């Protein structure tokens, strides 16, 4: 049976890809914005990459939520 997309335990494949993409965007996104910082296209680059930076910030928040949910379920009522 397939797991829900936003479950507290999405499975090892999803976690592996999630952290891989998180680290990749940290490296590539920082490099691209750092390169544009000197030029006049920095504001445009920042606006166009903002959704990716938002997703980059949401991934650790999602993993923290999942950890908190699992701990709360283990404690019980």
Beta strands, then each sheet from edge to edge (+ up, - down):
end
